């Protein structure tokens, strides 16, 4: 079976539960504080592995990141290409309000110290049917994209979070682009997410584009093929990592050549289940949970 190589981030998540997300100049009381493993890269590797994919994670942690590596290895992810360096691991502060909405800020830490050698190793691991998965939380992504393109590998890029660098990336050789409303508008440099979706599809006709919209479902486009998949109706506890659960399960479905609409529904179910639990990595469902949920809907 083809494999997934995720050149991605790993973070320590500090989660604060609040009634309302703090505004500028405001101090709010937290009703609870939790520490969880996270980072978009870690979450997506974990989700893909739980969905049944063969996953290799390439990235960096600091001396405080042993538990992050353990979470991945405990779910069957190959962690032999994760480097421990003399730095703090990436970290995030996450506010989650009473409606399950979140506000997040991150610091790159070790995630911004991925070496050229690690990039080359990640690309060299890829065969014809394998996929390279990227997020916007590591350093030198312009170099990563060029290296992967020169080797003609399948690239899936979740352009999250946006930080200004996304405007300069060359997306021509990206096989799958996954963005939410904010990310799509940043990539297309427009203030309407559906116009952005159409613009990206026209500009990159050989790229599959997925626009995720939370409670409004998602739009998929590739050439003349377009699908809208509604969101599942679930009780939202914490939206953190819903997108990561979606991406990991969708990548696993791609690797086993699942039909497109079925793959999108399965991934959407994984994202829906993720919002019913707190935390990031801790909220990502097992494949059996997703199958049972789909059977019941």
WOKA-V983210 format. One record per run of one state. SS is the DSSP state (~ for helix, > for strand, _ for the rest). FROM is the first residue (numbers start at 1). TO is the last residue. If there is no record, write none. Layout:
BEGIN
ss = [SS | SS]
from = [FROM | FROM]
to = [TO | TO]
END
This chain:
BEGIN
ss = [_ | > | _ | > | _ | > | _ | ~ | _ | > | _ | ~ | _ | > | _ | > | _ | > | _ | ~ | _ | ~ | _ | > | _ | ~ | _ | > | _ | ~ | _ | > | ~ | _ | ~ | _ | > | _ | ~ | _ | > | _ | > | _ | ~ | _ | ~ | _ | ~ | _ | ~ | _]
from = [1 | 3 | 8 | 11 | 19 | 30 | 39 | 40 | 51 | 54 | 62 | 66 | 75 | 78 | 85 | 90 | 97 | 102 | 108 | 109 | 114 | 116 | 125 | 131 | 136 | 141 | 151 | 154 | 159 | 165 | 169 | 176 | 181 | 189 | 193 | 204 | 208 | 213 | 214 | 217 | 218 | 223 | 225 | 230 | 242 | 256 | 260 | 275 | 281 | 284 | 287 | 297]
to = [2 | 7 | 10 | 18 | 29 | 38 | 39 | 50 | 53 | 61 | 65 | 74 | 77 | 84 | 89 | 96 | 101 | 107 | 108 | 113 | 115 | 124 | 130 | 135 | 140 | 150 | 153 | 158 | 164 | 168 | 175 | 180 | 188 | 192 | 203 | 207 | 212 | 213 | 216 | 217 | 222 | 224 | 229 | 241 | 255 | 259 | 274 | 280 | 283 | 286 | 296 | 297]
END
